[in-house]
Amino acid sequence: MKTNDICEALYALPGGVVEARRRPVVKPLAIALAGAALLVVDTVAIDSDSGNLDAAMLLCGSTMLLWGLIAATTRLFGEGRIPYYRPDGVYLRRRERYYRHEQLTELRRAVIEGDQKAIDALPETNVSAVTLVEYVSPRSAMRARRVYAYAEFDRRPIGDTVITGVAAER
């Protein structure tokens, strides 16, 4: 399912309040550093008769180091960008909700009206016949929503992207 249309609508907002940014590299580097520390502790400080502790620390440390380095490299040099909301200074969080096909008209009405209580009141399901994709700011009421329906082996957008609660840049 392509959700780039939501991001493109966000990036086209006046004043450039939403921009495409790379994800931060701090968390993967911290995990890599913790993995390296485990490997150092395993090599220098642990002297056990049983190899179980040594093997566990070696496995955990090397896994954390390898994952952290791969994730940091991907974030630094990859093409992936996510929406960043400049007035709040936060990355927008992506969420998908799944509904039955019978709920399509009610869901579309709630999305168009921006009625969050009506959207939350609709029962969700595990089958993605109708999908609501949202980008939400954790600090304010900024939300971007689009409804997709499953049709002919593909998910197709139903209606336009609805963006609510956008503040002007400070």
Backbone as JSON Lines, residues from 0, in Angstrom:
{"i":0,"aa":"M","n":[0.85,-1.16,0.0],"ca":[0.0,0.0,0.0],"c":[0.9,1.23,0.0]}
{"i":1,"aa":"K","n":[0.62,2.12,-0.89],"ca":[1.39,3.34,-0.99],"c":[0.72,4.43,-0.17]}
{"i":2,"aa":"T","n":[1.44,4.96,0.8],"ca":[0.91,6.05,1.61],"c":[1.69,7.33,1.36]}
{"i":3,"aa":"N","n":[2.46,7.37,0.29],"ca":[3.23,8.57,-0.01],"c":[2.34,9.77,-0.29]}
{"i":4,"aa":"D","n":[1.11,9.52,-0.75],"ca":[0.21,10.63,-1.04],"c":[-0.12,11.43,0.23]}
{"i":5,"aa":"I","n":[-0.17,10.77,1.36],"ca":[-0.4,11.49,2.62],"c":[0.81,12.36,2.92]}
{"i":6,"aa":"C","n":[1.99,11.8,2.8],"ca":[3.21,12.57,3.07],"c":[3.35,13.73,2.1]}
{"i":7,"aa":"E","n":[3.04,13.52,0.83],"ca":[3.12,14.6,-0.15],"c":[2.15,15.72,0.19]}
{"i":8,"aa":"A","n":[0.96,15.39,0.67],"ca":[0.0,16.41,1.08],"c":[0.52,17.17,2.3]}
{"i":9,"aa":"L","n":[1.18,16.48,3.21],"ca":[1.75,17.15,4.38],"c":[2.89,18.08,3.98]}
{"i":10,"aa":"Y","n":[3.75,17.62,3.07],"ca":[4.89,18.44,2.66],"c":[4.45,19.67,1.87]}
{"i":11,"aa":"A","n":[3.26,19.62,1.28],"ca":[2.76,20.73,0.48],"c":[2.01,21.78,1.31]}
{"i":12,"aa":"L","n":[1.93,21.6,2.62],"ca":[1.24,22.58,3.46],"c":[1.96,23.93,3.39]}
{"i":13,"aa":"P","n":[1.2,25.02,3.44],"ca":[1.83,26.35,3.34],"c":[2.76,26.62,4.51]}
{"i":14,"aa":"G","n":[3.84,27.32,4.23],"ca":[4.81,27.69,5.25],"c":[5.81,26.6,5.56]}
{"i":15,"aa":"G","n":[5.71,25.46,4.9],"ca":[6.66,24.37,5.14],"c":[6.64,23.87,6.56]}
{"i":16,"aa":"V","n":[5.45,23.77,7.16],"ca":[5.37,23.33,8.56],"c":[5.72,21.85,8.72]}
{"i":17,"aa":"V","n":[5.6,21.06,7.64],"ca":[5.99,19.66,7.69],"c":[7.08,19.45,6.65]}
{"i":18,"aa":"E","n":[8.16,18.83,7.06],"ca":[9.26,18.57,6.14],"c":[9.72,17.13,6.27]}
{"i":19,"aa":"A","n":[10.36,16.63,5.23],"ca":[10.88,15.27,5.23],"c":[12.26,15.28,5.88]}
{"i":20,"aa":"R","n":[12.43,14.47,6.91],"ca":[13.72,14.37,7.59],"c":[14.09,12.91,7.79]}
{"i":21,"aa":"R","n":[15.39,12.7,7.93],"ca":[15.86,11.37,8.27],"c":[15.53,11.08,9.74]}
{"i":22,"aa":"R","n":[15.36,9.8,10.02],"ca":[15.14,9.41,11.41],"c":[16.42,9.63,12.2]}
{"i":23,"aa":"P","n":[16.33,9.93,13.49],"ca":[17.53,10.17,14.29],"c":[18.39,8.92,14.43]}
{"i":24,"aa":"V","n":[19.7,9.14,14.57],"ca":[20.67,8.05,14.62],"c":[21.07,7.73,16.06]}
{"i":25,"aa":"V","n":[20.58,8.49,17.01],"ca":[21.03,8.37,18.4],"c":[20.71,7.0,18.99]}
{"i":26,"aa":"K","n":[19.48,6.51,18.81],"ca":[19.09,5.23,19.42],"c":[19.91,4.06,18.88]}
{"i":27,"aa":"P","n":[20.05,3.91,17.55],"ca":[20.87,2.79,17.08],"c":[22.32,2.87,17.54]}
{"i":28,"aa":"L","n":[22.87,4.08,17.59],"ca":[24.25,4.21,18.07],"c":[24.36,3.88,19.55]}
{"i":29,"aa":"A","n":[23.36,4.23,20.35],"ca":[23.37,3.88,21.77],"c":[23.29,2.36,21.96]}
{"i":30,"aa":"I","n":[22.49,1.7,21.14],"ca":[22.4,0.24,21.22],"c":[23.72,-0.4,20.8]}
{"i":31,"aa":"A","n":[24.35,0.14,19.74],"ca":[25.65,-0.38,19.31],"c":[26.7,-0.18,20.39]}
{"i":32,"aa":"L","n":[26.67,0.98,21.05],"ca":[27.61,1.26,22.13],"c":[27.39,0.31,23.31]}
{"i":33,"aa":"A","n":[26.13,0.05,23.65],"ca":[25.83,-0.9,24.74],"c":[26.31,-2.31,24.37]}
{"i":34,"aa":"G","n":[26.13,-2.69,23.11],"ca":[26.62,-3.99,22.67],"c":[28.14,-4.08,22.76]}
{"i":35,"aa":"A","n":[28.83,-3.02,22.36],"ca":[30.29,-2.99,22.47],"c":[30.72,-3.07,23.93]}
{"i":36,"aa":"A","n":[30.0,-2.39,24.82],"ca":[30.32,-2.45,26.25],"c":[30.13,-3.87,26.79]}
{"i":37,"aa":"L","n":[29.08,-4.55,26.36],"ca":[28.89,-5.95,26.79],"c":[30.04,-6.83,26.32]}
{"i":38,"aa":"L","n":[30.49,-6.61,25.11],"ca":[31.62,-7.4,24.6],"c":[32.89,-7.13,25.39]}
{"i":39,"aa":"V","n":[33.12,-5.88,25.75],"ca":[34.31,-5.54,26.54],"c":[34.22,-6.16,27.93]}
{"i":40,"aa":"V","n":[33.05,-6.04,28.56],"ca":[32.86,-6.64,29.89],"c":[33.04,-8.15,29.82]}
{"i":41,"aa":"D","n":[32.52,-8.77,28.77],"ca":[32.66,-10.21,28.6],"c":[34.13,-10.61,28.46]}
{"i":42,"aa":"T","n":[34.88,-9.83,27.74],"ca":[36.28,-10.16,27.49],"c":[37.16,-9.87,28.7]}
{"i":43,"aa":"V","n":[36.94,-8.75,29.37],"ca":[37.84,-8.29,30.42],"c":[37.42,-8.77,31.82]}
{"i":44,"aa":"A","n":[36.17,-8.58,32.16],"ca":[35.77,-8.73,33.56],"c":[35.17,-10.08,33.91]}
{"i":45,"aa":"I","n":[34.58,-10.78,32.98],"ca":[33.89,-12.02,33.31],"c":[34.87,-13.18,33.23]}
{"i":46,"aa":"D","n":[35.0,-13.86,34.35],"ca":[35.84,-15.05,34.4],"c":[35.04,-16.14,35.11]}
{"i":47,"aa":"S","n":[34.23,-16.83,34.33],"ca":[33.39,-17.85,34.96],"c":[33.83,-19.23,34.51]}
{"i":48,"aa":"D","n":[33.58,-20.18,35.37],"ca":[33.9,-21.56,35.04],"c":[32.93,-22.1,34.0]}
{"i":49,"aa":"S","n":[31.73,-21.61,34.05],"ca":[30.71,-22.03,33.11],"c":[30.77,-21.12,31.88]}
{"i":50,"aa":"G","n":[30.65,-21.7,30.73],"ca":[30.68,-20.91,29.5],"c":[29.35,-20.29,29.15]}
{"i":51,"aa":"N","n":[28.31,-20.59,29.94],"ca":[26.98,-20.08,29.62],"c":[26.9,-18.55,29.69]}
{"i":52,"aa":"L","n":[27.45,-17.97,30.74],"ca":[27.42,-16.51,30.88],"c":[28.25,-15.85,29.78]}
{"i":53,"aa":"D","n":[29.41,-16.42,29.51],"ca":[30.26,-15.88,28.44],"c":[29.55,-15.95,27.09]}
{"i":54,"aa":"A","n":[28.93,-17.06,26.81],"ca":[28.24,-17.23,25.53],"c":[27.04,-16.29,25.41]}
{"i":55,"aa":"A","n":[26.3,-16.13,26.51],"ca":[25.14,-15.24,26.49],"c":[25.56,-13.8,26.28]}
{"i":56,"aa":"M","n":[26.59,-13.35,26.97],"ca":[27.05,-11.97,26.79],"c":[27.64,-11.76,25.41]}
{"i":57,"aa":"L","n":[28.34,-12.76,24.89],"ca":[28.89,-12.66,23.55],"c":[27.77,-12.56,22.52]}
{"i":58,"aa":"L","n":[26.75,-13.37,22.66],"ca":[25.62,-13.35,21.74],"c":[24.87,-12.01,21.81]}
{"i":59,"aa":"C","n":[24.52,-11.59,23.03],"ca":[23.77,-10.33,23.2],"c":[24.6,-9.14,22.72]}
{"i":60,"aa":"G","n":[25.84,-9.08,23.13],"ca":[26.69,-7.94,22.76],"c":[26.92,-7.85,21.26]}
{"i":61,"aa":"S","n":[27.21,-8.97,20.64],"ca":[27.47,-8.93,19.19],"c":[26.19,-8.63,18.4]}
{"i":62,"aa":"T","n":[25.06,-9.15,18.87],"ca":[23.79,-8.86,18.2],"c":[23.44,-7.38,18.31]}
{"i":63,"aa":"M","n":[23.58,-6.83,19.5],"ca":[23.29,-5.41,19.69],"c":[24.24,-4.53,18.88]}
{"i":64,"aa":"L","n":[25.51,-4.87,18.88],"ca":[26.49,-4.09,18.12],"c":[26.2,-4.15,16.63]}
{"i":65,"aa":"L","n":[25.95,-5.33,16.11],"ca":[25.68,-5.48,14.69],"c":[24.39,-4.78,14.29]}
{"i":66,"aa":"W","n":[23.31,-4.97,15.06],"ca":[22.03,-4.32,14.73],"c":[22.17,-2.81,14.78]}
{"i":67,"aa":"G","n":[22.83,-2.3,15.82],"ca":[22.98,-0.86,15.96],"c":[23.77,-0.23,14.82]}
{"i":68,"aa":"L","n":[24.83,-0.89,14.4],"ca":[25.63,-0.36,13.3],"c":[24.86,-0.41,11.98]}
{"i":69,"aa":"I","n":[24.14,-1.48,11.73],"ca":[23.35,-1.58,10.49],"c":[22.24,-0.54,10.48]}
{"i":70,"aa":"A","n":[21.53,-0.39,11.6],"ca":[20.43,0.58,11.67],"c":[20.96,2.01,11.53]}
{"i":71,"aa":"A","n":[22.08,2.32,12.17],"ca":[22.65,3.67,12.07],"c":[23.1,3.96,10.65]}
{"i":72,"aa":"T","n":[23.73,2.99,10.0],"ca":[24.17,3.17,8.61],"c":[22.98,3.37,7.69]}
{"i":73,"aa":"T","n":[21.94,2.59,7.89],"ca":[20.74,2.74,7.07],"c":[20.1,4.11,7.27]}
{"i":74,"aa":"R","n":[20.04,4.56,8.5],"ca":[19.44,5.87,8.76],"c":[20.3,7.01,8.21]}
{"i":75,"aa":"L","n":[21.62,6.86,8.25],"ca":[22.5,7.92,7.74],"c":[22.51,8.0,6.22]}
{"i":76,"aa":"F","n":[22.57,6.85,5.56],"ca":[22.79,6.86,4.11],"c":[21.59,6.37,3.3]}
{"i":77,"aa":"G","n":[20.52,5.97,3.96],"ca":[19.34,5.47,3.26],"c":[18.49,6.6,2.7]}
{"i":78,"aa":"E","n":[17.53,6.21,1.9],"ca":[16.62,7.17,1.27],"c":[15.38,7.45,2.11]}
{"i":79,"aa":"G","n":[15.21,6.74,3.2],"ca":[14.0,6.86,4.01],"c":[13.89,8.2,4.7]}
{"i":80,"aa":"R","n":[12.76,8.83,4.55],"ca":[12.46,10.09,5.21],"c":[11.07,9.96,5.85]}
{"i":81,"aa":"I","n":[10.89,10.61,6.98],"ca":[9.59,10.62,7.62],"c":[9.18,12.07,7.9]}
{"i":82,"aa":"P","n":[7.87,12.33,8.03],"ca":[7.4,13.7,8.24],"c":[7.8,14.23,9.62]}
{"i":83,"aa":"Y","n":[8.31,15.46,9.61],"ca":[8.71,16.17,10.83],"c":[7.87,17.43,10.92]}
{"i":84,"aa":"Y","n":[7.16,17.6,12.04],"ca":[6.27,18.74,12.24],"c":[7.04,19.84,12.97]}
{"i":85,"aa":"R","n":[7.41,20.88,12.25],"ca":[8.28,21.93,12.76],"c":[7.69,22.74,13.92]}
{"i":86,"aa":"P","n":[6.4,23.12,13.93],"ca":[5.9,23.9,15.08],"c":[6.01,23.16,16.42]}
{"i":87,"aa":"D","n":[5.83,21.85,16.41],"ca":[5.95,21.07,17.65],"c":[7.36,20.55,17.87]}
{"i":88,"aa":"G","n":[8.16,20.49,16.8],"ca":[9.51,19.96,16.9],"c":[9.54,18.45,17.11]}
{"i":89,"aa":"V","n":[8.59,17.72,16.47],"ca":[8.51,16.27,16.65],"c":[8.3,15.58,15.3]}
{"i":90,"aa":"Y","n":[8.67,14.31,15.27],"ca":[8.35,13.47,14.12],"c":[6.91,13.0,14.25]}
{"i":91,"aa":"L","n":[6.19,12.96,13.15],"ca":[4.8,12.49,13.19],"c":[4.77,10.97,13.31]}
{"i":92,"aa":"R","n":[3.86,10.48,14.1],"ca":[3.72,9.03,14.3],"c":[2.7,8.48,13.34]}
{"i":93,"aa":"R","n":[3.03,7.36,12.71],"ca":[2.14,6.71,11.75],"c":[1.37,5.61,12.44]}
{"i":94,"aa":"R","n":[0.08,5.54,12.13],"ca":[-0.77,4.51,12.72],"c":[-1.75,4.02,11.67]}
{"i":95,"aa":"E","n":[-1.98,2.73,11.66],"ca":[-2.98,2.13,10.78],"c":[-4.06,1.48,11.63]}
{"i":96,"aa":"R","n":[-5.3,1.69,11.23],"ca":[-6.44,1.04,11.88],"c":[-7.22,0.3,10.81]}
{"i":97,"aa":"Y","n":[-7.72,-0.88,11.16],"ca":[-8.45,-1.72,10.21],"c":[-9.91,-1.84,10.61]}
{"i":98,"aa":"Y","n":[-10.79,-1.77,9.59],"ca":[-12.23,-1.83,9.83],"c":[-12.89,-2.76,8.81]}
{"i":99,"aa":"R","n":[-14.11,-3.16,9.11],"ca":[-14.91,-3.96,8.17],"c":[-15.41,-3.07,7.04]}
{"i":100,"aa":"H","n":[-15.71,-3.67,5.91],"ca":[-16.14,-2.9,4.75],"c":[-17.49,-2.21,4.99]}
{"i":101,"aa":"E","n":[-18.32,-2.77,5.84],"ca":[-19.61,-2.18,6.14],"c":[-19.49,-0.84,6.87]}
{"i":102,"aa":"Q","n":[-18.35,-0.56,7.45],"ca":[-18.15,0.66,8.22],"c":[-17.55,1.79,7.37]}
{"i":103,"aa":"L","n":[-17.41,1.58,6.07],"ca":[-16.73,2.55,5.21],"c":[-17.41,3.92,5.22]}
{"i":104,"aa":"T","n":[-18.73,3.97,5.03],"ca":[-19.4,5.28,4.96],"c":[-19.33,6.01,6.29]}
{"i":105,"aa":"E","n":[-19.5,5.29,7.38],"ca":[-19.44,5.92,8.7],"c":[-18.02,6.43,8.99]}
{"i":106,"aa":"L","n":[-17.02,5.64,8.6],"ca":[-15.62,6.05,8.8],"c":[-15.29,7.27,7.95]}
{"i":107,"aa":"R","n":[-15.7,7.28,6.69],"ca":[-15.43,8.43,5.82],"c":[-16.09,9.69,6.38]}
{"i":108,"aa":"R","n":[-17.31,9.58,6.86],"ca":[-17.99,10.74,7.44],"c":[-17.21,11.28,8.63]}
{"i":109,"aa":"A","n":[-16.77,10.39,9.51],"ca":[-16.04,10.81,10.7],"c":[-14.7,11.44,10.33]}
{"i":110,"aa":"V","n":[-14.02,10.91,9.32],"ca":[-12.74,11.47,8.89],"c":[-12.94,12.85,8.28]}
{"i":111,"aa":"I","n":[-13.93,13.0,7.42],"ca":[-14.18,14.3,6.78],"c":[-14.56,15.36,7.81]}
{"i":112,"aa":"E","n":[-15.35,14.99,8.8],"ca":[-15.76,15.93,9.84],"c":[-14.69,16.13,10.91]}
{"i":113,"aa":"G","n":[-13.66,15.29,10.92],"ca":[-12.62,15.39,11.93],"c":[-13.08,14.97,13.3]}
{"i":114,"aa":"D","n":[-14.05,14.06,13.36],"ca":[-14.65,13.62,14.62],"c":[-13.85,12.45,15.2]}
{"i":115,"aa":"Q","n":[-12.9,12.77,16.07],"ca":[-12.03,11.75,16.66],"c":[-12.81,10.79,17.55]}
{"i":116,"aa":"K","n":[-13.81,11.28,18.26],"ca":[-14.61,10.4,19.13],"c":[-15.37,9.36,18.32]}
{"i":117,"aa":"A","n":[-15.89,9.75,17.15],"ca":[-16.61,8.79,16.3],"c":[-15.65,7.76,15.73]}
{"i":118,"aa":"I","n":[-14.44,8.18,15.38],"ca":[-13.45,7.23,14.85],"c":[-13.05,6.24,15.93]}
{"i":119,"aa":"D","n":[-12.82,6.73,17.14],"ca":[-12.44,5.85,18.25],"c":[-13.57,4.91,18.65]}
{"i":120,"aa":"A","n":[-14.83,5.32,18.42],"ca":[-15.98,4.49,18.79],"c":[-16.2,3.33,17.82]}
{"i":121,"aa":"L","n":[-15.69,3.44,16.61],"ca":[-15.87,2.35,15.64],"c":[-15.04,1.14,16.06]}
{"i":122,"aa":"P","n":[-15.64,-0.05,16.04],"ca":[-14.88,-1.24,16.41],"c":[-13.87,-1.61,15.33]}
{"i":123,"aa":"E","n":[-12.65,-1.86,15.76],"ca":[-11.58,-2.25,14.83],"c":[-11.56,-3.76,14.65]}
{"i":124,"aa":"T","n":[-10.93,-4.19,13.56],"ca":[-10.81,-5.6,13.26],"c":[-9.39,-5.91,12.82]}
{"i":125,"aa":"N","n":[-9.06,-7.16,12.65],"ca":[-7.73,-7.56,12.2],"c":[-7.65,-7.69,10.69]}
{"i":126,"aa":"V","n":[-8.78,-7.65,10.01],"ca":[-8.82,-7.78,8.56],"c":[-8.83,-6.38,7.94]}
{"i":127,"aa":"S","n":[-7.96,-6.14,6.98],"ca":[-7.8,-4.8,6.44],"c":[-8.67,-4.55,5.21]}
{"i":128,"aa":"A","n":[-9.97,-4.77,5.32],"ca":[-10.88,-4.46,4.22],"c":[-10.92,-2.96,4.0]}
{"i":129,"aa":"V","n":[-10.97,-2.21,5.09],"ca":[-10.89,-0.75,5.06],"c":[-9.79,-0.35,6.03]}
{"i":130,"aa":"T","n":[-8.86,0.48,5.57],"ca":[-7.74,0.88,6.39],"c":[-7.73,2.4,6.55]}
{"i":131,"aa":"L","n":[-7.57,2.85,7.77],"ca":[-7.4,4.26,8.05],"c":[-5.94,4.48,8.41]}
{"i":132,"aa":"V","n":[-5.24,5.29,7.61],"ca":[-3.84,5.62,7.87],"c":[-3.8,7.02,8.43]}
{"i":133,"aa":"E","n":[-3.13,7.16,9.58],"ca":[-3.04,8.45,10.26],"c":[-1.59,8.81,10.52]}
{"i":134,"aa":"Y","n":[-1.28,10.09,10.4],"ca":[-0.03,10.66,10.89],"c":[-0.43,11.66,11.96]}
{"i":135,"aa":"V","n":[0.1,11.47,13.18],"ca":[-0.35,12.23,14.34],"c":[0.85,12.85,15.04]}
{"i":136,"aa":"S","n":[0.69,14.11,15.47],"ca":[1.69,14.76,16.3],"c":[1.41,14.39,17.76]}
{"i":137,"aa":"P","n":[2.41,13.91,18.49],"ca":[2.18,13.55,19.89],"c":[2.01,14.76,20.81]}
{"i":138,"aa":"R","n":[2.33,15.96,20.34],"ca":[2.27,17.14,21.19],"c":[1.08,18.06,20.92]}
{"i":139,"aa":"S","n":[0.41,17.89,19.8],"ca":[-0.7,18.8,19.49],"c":[-1.82,18.03,18.79]}
{"i":140,"aa":"A","n":[-2.79,18.78,18.29],"ca":[-3.96,18.18,17.64],"c":[-3.75,17.98,16.15]}
{"i":141,"aa":"M","n":[-2.54,18.11,15.66],"ca":[-2.27,17.95,14.23],"c":[-2.45,16.49,13.83]}
{"i":142,"aa":"R","n":[-3.32,16.24,12.82],"ca":[-3.58,14.9,12.32],"c":[-3.76,14.94,10.81]}
{"i":143,"aa":"A","n":[-3.23,13.93,10.15],"ca":[-3.49,13.74,8.72],"c":[-4.05,12.33,8.57]}
{"i":144,"aa":"R","n":[-5.18,12.22,7.86],"ca":[-5.85,10.92,7.74],"c":[-6.22,10.66,6.28]}
{"i":145,"aa":"R","n":[-6.2,9.39,5.93],"ca":[-6.7,8.97,4.62],"c":[-7.25,7.56,4.75]}
{"i":146,"aa":"V","n":[-8.37,7.32,4.08],"ca":[-9.04,6.02,4.12],"c":[-8.7,5.26,2.84]}
{"i":147,"aa":"Y","n":[-8.38,3.98,3.0],"ca":[-8.09,3.1,1.88],"c":[-9.03,1.91,1.95]}
{"i":148,"aa":"A","n":[-9.48,1.44,0.78],"ca":[-10.34,0.25,0.72],"c":[-9.66,-0.79,-0.15]}
{"i":149,"aa":"Y","n":[-9.8,-2.04,0.25],"ca":[-9.22,-3.15,-0.5],"c":[-10.11,-3.45,-1.7]}
{"i":150,"aa":"A","n":[-9.52,-3.42,-2.9],"ca":[-10.27,-3.71,-4.12],"c":[-9.32,-4.3,-5.16]}
{"i":151,"aa":"E","n":[-9.66,-5.43,-5.68],"ca":[-8.91,-6.07,-6.76],"c":[-7.42,-6.2,-6.45]}
{"i":152,"aa":"F","n":[-7.11,-6.87,-5.36],"ca":[-5.75,-7.18,-4.95],"c":[-4.89,-5.94,-4.67]}
{"i":153,"aa":"D","n":[-5.51,-4.84,-4.33],"ca":[-4.79,-3.61,-4.06],"c":[-5.62,-2.76,-3.1]}
{"i":154,"aa":"R","n":[-4.97,-1.87,-2.39],"ca":[-5.69,-0.92,-1.55],"c":[-5.72,0.4,-2.29]}
{"i":155,"aa":"R","n":[-6.91,0.92,-2.45],"ca":[-7.07,2.16,-3.2],"c":[-7.58,3.25,-2.28]}
{"i":156,"aa":"P","n":[-7.09,4.48,-2.49],"ca":[-7.54,5.58,-1.63],"c":[-9.0,5.94,-1.89]}
{"i":157,"aa":"I","n":[-9.71,6.2,-0.81],"ca":[-11.11,6.62,-0.87],"c":[-11.14,8.08,-0.39]}
{"i":158,"aa":"G","n":[-11.43,9.0,-1.27],"ca":[-11.47,10.41,-0.9],"c":[-10.09,11.02,-0.83]}
{"i":159,"aa":"D","n":[-10.05,12.24,-0.3],"ca":[-8.8,12.99,-0.2],"c":[-8.17,12.82,1.17]}
{"i":160,"aa":"T","n":[-6.93,13.29,1.26],"ca":[-6.25,13.33,2.55],"c":[-6.84,14.48,3.36]}
{"i":161,"aa":"V","n":[-7.22,14.18,4.6],"ca":[-7.82,15.18,5.48],"c":[-6.79,15.55,6.55]}
{"i":162,"aa":"I","n":[-6.43,16.83,6.58],"ca":[-5.44,17.32,7.54],"c":[-6.13,18.31,8.47]}
{"i":163,"aa":"T","n":[-6.02,18.07,9.78],"ca":[-6.67,18.94,10.76],"c":[-5.65,19.37,11.82]}
{"i":164,"aa":"G","n":[-5.94,20.49,12.45],"ca":[-5.14,20.97,13.58],"c":[-3.75,21.46,13.24]}
{"i":165,"aa":"V","n":[-3.53,21.98,12.03],"ca":[-2.22,22.45,11.63],"c":[-2.0,23.86,12.16]}
{"i":166,"aa":"A","n":[-0.88,24.06,12.87],"ca":[-0.54,25.38,13.37],"c":[0.47,26.03,12.44]}
{"i":167,"aa":"A","n":[0.49,27.33,12.43],"ca":[1.5,28.04,11.65],"c":[2.84,27.91,12.34]}
{"i":168,"aa":"E","n":[3.9,27.99,11.55],"ca":[5.23,27.86,12.12],"c":[5.54,29.05,13.01]}
{"i":169,"aa":"R","n":[6.19,28.75,14.12],"ca":[6.53,29.8,15.1],"c":[7.73,30.58,14.65]}
